[in-house]
């Protein structure tokens, strides 16, 4: 049920016969309050992600994160899971950066990364990620180990679906060899 945004998650989790907007709003508020108190419970990076980040740092590839979680929660989750990794930018949704597929956050991060969009891999696990990548002109790369099925990511415009973190390097090498990154 996760990965669709809180409103849809609540709608999927609450019995269908519950249609009272006030009840749904109360459930949403309780979930947000709890998530704000405990945003990282038993959360760990997917296997290989920290190795990938270490290698990208060594290669001096800039890396940024954009999430539809509220910005303060995003900041806390990234810091608690990845520590002081030198991301060039980490943003969550806010009044300044509405949730994806709005492109404001992605455009901001593209400026911080310092590359034209067509030279950026936008790696994600949802159709929203693929749509956002396409809207800003980045290369949408879907991961099969995330929240969505690969078919959904392909339908949303993924350039490629990768099945392991190591394939990010294969894709980078191929794009570099083609002169596209």
C-alpha positions in Angstrom: 0.0 0.0 0.0 2.9 2.4 0.4 4.5 4.5 -2.2 1.3 6.1 -3.6 1.2 9.0 -1.2 -0.4 9.2 2.2 -3.9 10.0 1.0 -4.1 7.0 -1.3 -2.4 4.7 1.3 -5.1 5.7 3.8 -7.9 5.1 1.3 -6.5 1.7 0.6 -6.0 0.8 4.3 -9.3 2.0 5.7 -12.3 -0.2 5.2 -14.2 0.8 2.1 -17.4 1.5 4.0 -15.6 4.3 5.9 -16.3 7.4 3.7 -16.5 10.1 6.3 -13.9 12.7 5.3 -13.4 13.7 9.0 -12.5 10.1 9.9 -10.1 9.9 7.0 -8.5 13.3 7.9 -8.1 12.1 11.5 -6.4 8.9 10.3 -4.1 11.0 8.1 -3.2 13.3 10.9 -2.5 10.5 13.3 -0.3 8.8 10.7 1.6 12.0 10.0 2.1 12.7 13.7 3.5 9.2 14.3 5.7 9.4 11.2 7.1 12.7 12.3 7.9 11.2 15.7 9.4 8.0 14.3 10.4 8.4 10.6 13.1 5.7 10.7 12.1 2.4 12.3 14.0 -0.6 11.1 14.8 1.2 7.9 18.0 0.3 6.1 19.3 1.0 2.6 18.7 -1.6 -0.1 21.7 -3.9 -0.4 24.5 -2.3 -2.3 23.3 1.2 -2.1 25.9 2.5 0.3 28.7 0.8 -1.8 27.2 2.6 -4.8 27.2 5.9 -3.0 30.8 5.4 -1.9 31.9 4.6 -5.4 30.0 7.6 -6.9 31.6 9.8 -4.3 35.0 8.5 -5.2 34.3 9.1 -8.9 33.1 12.6 -8.0 29.6 12.0 -9.4 27.1 14.4 -7.9 24.1 12.7 -6.3 20.9 14.2 -5.1 17.7 12.9 -3.5 14.1 14.1 -4.1 11.2 12.6 -2.2 7.5 13.2 -1.9 7.8 12.9 1.9 7.6 16.2 3.8 10.9 17.9 3.6 11.7 17.8 7.4 10.9 14.0 7.4 13.0 13.5 4.2 16.0 15.4 5.8 15.7 13.2 8.9 15.4 9.9 7.1 18.3 10.6 4.7 20.5 11.8 7.6 19.7 8.8 9.8 20.1 6.2 7.0 23.0 7.8 5.1 24.8 9.9 7.7 27.0 12.6 6.3 27.1 11.4 2.7 27.8 14.5 0.6 24.6 14.7 -1.5 24.5 17.9 -3.5 20.9 18.3 -2.5 18.2 16.5 -0.5 14.7 17.8 -0.7 11.2 16.6 0.2 7.9 18.2 -0.6 7.1 21.6 0.8 5.4 24.8 -0.3 8.6 25.7 -2.3 8.8 22.2 -3.8 5.5 20.5 -4.4 5.4 16.7 -4.6 6.5 15.0 -7.8 5.5 14.9 -10.6 5.7 18.7 -10.1 9.1 19.5 -11.6 10.2 22.4 -9.3 12.3 20.2 -6.9 13.9 18.3 -9.8 14.7 21.5 -11.6 16.3 22.9 -8.5 18.4 19.8 -8.0 19.4 19.7 -11.6 20.9 23.2 -11.1 22.7 22.1 -8.0 24.1 19.0 -9.8 25.4 21.2 -12.5 24.7 19.0 -15.5 22.1 19.5 -18.2 19.1 17.2 -17.6 19.8 15.0 -20.6 23.1 14.0 -18.9 21.4 12.9 -15.6 20.1 9.5 -14.6 16.9 9.9 -12.6 16.7 6.6 -10.7 13.4 5.8 -9.0 10.8 3.2 -8.1 7.5 4.8 -9.0 5.7 6.0 -12.1 5.8 9.4 -10.6 9.6 9.3 -10.6 9.6 8.2 -14.3 7.1 11.0 -15.2 9.1 13.6 -13.3 12.4 12.5 -15.1 10.7 12.7 -18.5 9.2 16.1 -17.7 12.6 17.6 -16.9 14.4 15.8 -19.7 16.5 13.5 -17.5 17.0 9.8 -18.3 14.3 7.8 -16.3 15.7 4.6 -14.8 13.4 2.3 -12.9 14.5 -0.1 -10.2 12.8 -3.5 -9.9 13.4 -3.8 -6.2 11.2 -0.8 -5.1 7.6 -0.2 -4.6 6.3 -0.9 -8.1 6.3 -3.6 -10.7 8.7 -3.0 -13.6 5.8 -3.1 -16.0 4.3 0.0 -14.4 7.7 1.8 -14.6 8.1 0.9 -18.3 4.5 2.1 -19.0 5.5 5.4 -17.3 8.4 5.9 -19.6 11.4 4.2 -18.0 14.4 4.1 -20.3 15.6 1.0 -18.6 14.7 -1.2 -15.6 17.6 -2.3 -13.5 17.5 -5.3 -11.2 20.5 -4.6 -9.0 22.5 -1.6 -7.7 25.5 -2.7 -9.7 23.6 -2.1 -12.9 23.7 1.6 -12.2 27.4 1.4 -13.0 26.8 -0.6 -16.1 24.3 2.1 -17.2 26.7 4.9 -16.3 29.6 3.3 -18.2 27.4 2.7 -21.3 26.1 6.3 -21.2 29.7 7.6 -20.7 31.0 5.5 -23.6 28.2 6.9 -25.8 29.1 10.4 -24.7 25.6 10.9 -23.2 26.7 11.6 -19.7 
